Amino acid sequence: MYFLYTILAALSFYYVLKWMKRRRYFTELQRLDGKTALITGGNSGIGKETAIALARRGARVIIACRDSDKAVKAVRDIKLKSHSLNVLHMELDLANLRSVKDFCTRFLHSEKRLDILINSAGMPSVLDWTDNGFSMCFGVNHLGHFLLTNLLLHRLKECAPSRVVTLTCSIYKYQKLNFQDLNYNLLPFFTYCRSKLANIYFSQELARITEGKGVTSYAVHPGFVQSGWTCHYSFLFRMLMTVIMWMFFVPCEVGAQTVVYCAVSDEAAKHNGGYFVDCRPASLRPFARDAGVAKKLWEASERMVKLA
Ligand SMILES: NC(=O)c1ccc[n+]([C@@H]2O[C@H](COP(=O)([O-])OP(=O)(O)OC[C@H]3O[C@@H](n4cnc5c(N)ncnc54)[C@H](OP(=O)(O)O)[C@@H]3O)[C@@H](O)[C@H]2O)c1
């Protein structure tokens, strides 16, 4: 009897977890033949699953990665899983503004189209500095993508209608931006929250700036995902997170659903500048919808990356 109770308890626990992790799948299969998608951080996690989904729909997929060994392996895997040969990688280190500029020069020289830009690469909560002296989270997650998108904006406009999808996180709500200290680098979790809030403002301001020019912009919270982000932490933390992730986080393929939805679906296109969770528009805290702050961050970012 005792054995039976244990089995029943284990089964109930399993199904409760499964129920908690239920998510929508984006099942529409619009073809993307003739279109080009660029995905930062496409060698792992959500970026890689997004690359597979877009390549499967016929898009030419370019993954922009900092480590060419990992990129080569990822390209092989993406080709295999998507049954597409139209996948390649290019070198990009978002922690180095020179690398971002060089990447854009090479990309604009070799690629005639850019229809979908997925800003997926990201650093989790770590206290480190980029080559240009910015805090690692703010520098990679926001400034690197800010410069990249701006340098490619002309090509996106030429290929209109085109889309930019930027990965953010629902924990943006735990911090606000301090314009006296945008380069804040004290508590790792807070640096990450701020960079993800910056992603939301960036996405909104991009939508405003490109209004009527055929480029639309979306911010996505992919859910909490069993990806490779724990590799930046100690062995003990990784072990702990393996258990927690197995219990509560969703697989990368599920995390990529909302990204693909925003990149492809006609429904998402109606919500330019929107924030999306679980394949549908979601609401933001009022402070994260402040157009004045979004504009101010855009202008500050232009100065920081010397774009103005
Ligand atoms: N996982 C989650 O639960 C979760 C939740 C909310 C939001 N997000 C967001 O989702 C996005 C994707 O994360 P993920 O979960 O898929 O994590 P991931 O598996 O760790 O992927 C992150 C990617 O970013 C790349 N990257 C990091 N620094 C870079 C740099 N300086 N230059 C170029 N590429 C760089 C990594 O390349 P390397 O392989 O070379 O390190 C990797 O390909 C991130 O923006 C993250 O903030 C994730």
The ligand as an SDF file (V2000), in Angstrom:
LIG
                    3D

 48 52  0  0  0  0  0  0  0  0999 V2000
   17.0900   31.0040  -20.5690 N   0  0  0  0  0  0  0  0  0  0  0  0
   16.1530   31.7150  -19.9860 C   0  0  0  0  0  0  0  0  0  0  0  0
   15.5070   31.2460  -19.0450 O   0  0  0  0  0  0  0  0  0  0  0  0
   15.8590   33.1070  -20.4730 C   0  0  0  0  0  0  0  0  0  0  0  0
   14.7910   33.7910  -19.8660 C   0  0  0  0  0  0  0  0  0  0  0  0
   14.4950   35.0600  -20.3180 C   0  0  0  0  0  0  0  0  0  0  0  0
   15.2470   35.6350  -21.3300 C   0  0  0  0  0  0  0  0  0  0  0  0
   16.2840   34.9630  -21.8850 N   0  0  0  0  0  0  0  0  0  0  0  0
   17.0540   35.6190  -22.9370 C   0  0  0  0  0  0  0  0  0  0  0  0
   17.1000   34.7900  -24.0740 O   0  0  0  0  0  0  0  0  0  0  0  0
   18.2780   35.0740  -24.8230 C   0  0  0  0  0  0  0  0  0  0  0  0
   18.9440   33.7900  -25.2400 C   0  0  0  0  0  0  0  0  0  0  0  0
   19.4550   33.1680  -24.0890 O   0  0  0  0  0  0  0  0  0  0  0  0
   19.5480   31.5880  -23.9170 P   0  0  0  0  0  0  0  0  0  0  0  0
   18.6750   31.2350  -22.7970 O   0  0  0  0  0  0  0  0  0  0  0  0
   19.3580   30.9160  -25.2200 O   0  0  0  0  0  0  0  0  0  0  0  0
   21.0520   31.4720  -23.4000 O   0  0  0  0  0  0  0  0  0  0  0  0
   22.3520   30.7560  -23.9840 P   0  0  0  0  0  0  0  0  0  0  0  0
   22.0550   29.3540  -24.3870 O   0  0  0  0  0  0  0  0  0  0  0  0
   23.4050   31.0010  -22.9490 O   0  0  0  0  0  0  0  0  0  0  0  0
   22.6800   31.5920  -25.3020 O   0  0  0  0  0  0  0  0  0  0  0  0
   23.2700   32.8410  -25.2390 C   0  0  0  0  0  0  0  0  0  0  0  0
   23.9570   33.0910  -26.5440 C   0  0  0  0  0  0  0  0  0  0  0  0
   24.5150   34.4050  -26.5170 O   0  0  0  0  0  0  0  0  0  0  0  0
   25.8370   34.3240  -27.0170 C   0  0  0  0  0  0  0  0  0  0  0  0
   26.6980   35.4110  -26.5450 N   0  0  0  0  0  0  0  0  0  0  0  0
   27.0130   35.7280  -25.2720 C   0  0  0  0  0  0  0  0  0  0  0  0
   27.8850   36.7530  -25.2510 N   0  0  0  0  0  0  0  0  0  0  0  0
   28.1110   37.0830  -26.5610 C   0  0  0  0  0  0  0  0  0  0  0  0
   28.9300   38.0410  -27.1940 C   0  0  0  0  0  0  0  0  0  0  0  0
   29.7040   38.8720  -26.4970 N   0  0  0  0  0  0  0  0  0  0  0  0
   28.9160   38.1190  -28.5430 N   0  0  0  0  0  0  0  0  0  0  0  0
   28.1560   37.2750  -29.2750 C   0  0  0  0  0  0  0  0  0  0  0  0
   27.3690   36.3310  -28.7280 N   0  0  0  0  0  0  0  0  0  0  0  0
   27.3600   36.2330  -27.3810 C   0  0  0  0  0  0  0  0  0  0  0  0
   26.3470   32.9800  -26.5150 C   0  0  0  0  0  0  0  0  0  0  0  0
   27.5000   32.6020  -27.2300 O   0  0  0  0  0  0  0  0  0  0  0  0
   28.5730   31.5760  -26.5690 P   0  0  0  0  0  0  0  0  0  0  0  0
   27.9890   30.2170  -26.7750 O   0  0  0  0  0  0  0  0  0  0  0  0
   29.8190   31.8230  -27.3510 O   0  0  0  0  0  0  0  0  0  0  0  0
   28.6890   31.9350  -25.1180 O   0  0  0  0  0  0  0  0  0  0  0  0
   25.1140   32.1230  -26.7980 C   0  0  0  0  0  0  0  0  0  0  0  0
   25.0950   31.7280  -28.1440 O   0  0  0  0  0  0  0  0  0  0  0  0
   19.1360   35.9790  -23.9620 C   0  0  0  0  0  0  0  0  0  0  0  0
   19.0170   37.3070  -24.4230 O   0  0  0  0  0  0  0  0  0  0  0  0
   18.5090   35.8520  -22.5870 C   0  0  0  0  0  0  0  0  0  0  0  0
   18.6750   37.0210  -21.8190 O   0  0  0  0  0  0  0  0  0  0  0  0
   16.6080   33.6960  -21.4800 C   0  0  0  0  0  0  0  0  0  0  0  0
  1  2  1  0
  2  3  2  0
  2  4  1  0
  4  5  1  0
  4 48  2  0
  5  6  2  0
  6  7  1  0
  7  8  2  0
  8  9  1  0
  8 48  1  0
  9 10  1  0
  9 46  1  0
 10 11  1  0
 11 12  1  0
 11 44  1  0
 12 13  1  0
 13 14  1  0
 14 15  2  0
 14 16  1  0
 14 17  1  0
 17 18  1  0
 18 19  2  0
 18 20  1  0
 18 21  1  0
 21 22  1  0
 22 23  1  0
 23 24  1  0
 23 42  1  0
 24 25  1  0
 25 26  1  0
 25 36  1  0
 26 27  1  0
 26 35  1  0
 27 28  2  0
 28 29  1  0
 29 30  1  0
 29 35  2  0
 30 31  1  0
 30 32  2  0
 32 33  1  0
 33 34  2  0
 34 35  1  0
 36 37  1  0
 36 42  1  0
 37 38  1  0
 38 39  2  0
 38 40  1  0
 38 41  1  0
 42 43  1  0
 44 45  1  0
 44 46  1  0
 46 47  1  0
M  CHG  2   8   1  16  -1
M  END
$$$$
